[in-house]
Amino acid sequence: GTEYGPFPSFPYASGDGFMTDSNDHRSYFFNTEFNYHYLTSNLRSYGLKWETQFVGTSKLSFDVSVYEEVLTNEFNFGTHIDRMTFYGFRYGYALYRSPQLILNLEGGFRGLQRRTSHGGVEAAIDLQLFPKKPIIIETEIAAAYISNGPLYTIESSAGIALGRFEILGGMRILKNRDADLLDGFRVGLRVWY
């Protein structure tokens, strides 16, 4: 039996499934995502995510998101931008893979930089679906322990693959133990290579 492996170049290089069971594959793939997360008219985020999936069930990922909030002083005279940055590194293990699905269990580190730096451990589950060319669906649920409290992240997106490029849209929700911290729509461009 031949092991499932990514197509040689990018998702949906041929056929409808992302993974192939022929000998014509390499043992890994990479993708890089640039995204914009809209929360309110004066609060937004810009993000970068890089990941690689190895056919031997391993995954590595790195992400960084910079949130910017435009603030005015109490007299509505002058504005300044308040910034907060989240970043993370994770290792994943594929619990299940098939031509149309990859399910990863992931663990790593989540950091937060505002006026000071905080960080802690993070665990996540990531589901990538490749149901029918050119559709790609991804959902990720993560929990981290930062600054003496939990931080939960839920991301879900649907994308359309155009060759090596995927245009995607979806939701991102960050929640601490008290209330919704940051949630809103996101759009992005993912490059597969």
Disulfide bonds with the S-S distance in Angstrom:
none
